[in-house]
Amino acid sequence: MHIKLFFSPHCTVCSQALQTLRREPFSTKLEWQNILDNIDEAVACGIRTPPALVVDGRLLEQGAGVPSRLRQLLAMPDTDHPA
């Protein structure tokens, strides 16, 4: 599973999502993308509001639900890289 988290530096919910990433151990491939630096990619993914989660190239969640969805994803076993 490949996760991209698009965030804005001035977004409170984005900060919560980033804190979740810093606290949780994870074994998936993960990228953090500043939405302002990657606006073309964000638009191509259909992102309208940060934070946004793109998983394996598909927009999964955006806005206030991202921190809880991210915790769910990080709790799932990574089937691409079994232990």
C-alpha positions, 0 to 999 in steps of 0.5 A: 500500500502506498499512501500520500498525505497532502497537507497545508502548513496552516491547517489544524486538521493537517497538523493532527494527521501529521502528528498521527504519522509521527506517533504511529509505527507503520510499514507502508510506503508513505509520502507527505506532500505540501499541497501548495508545492504539489498543486498540479498533482493534487488537482489531478487527484481530485483534491479540493481540501486538505488534508487529503489521503491518496492510497495507491493512486486513488483519493480515499479521504479529504478534510476532517475525516483524514486523521481517523481514516489514517489511524485505520489505515496504519492499523491494517496489515500491509499485504504488499509486505507481509511480516 
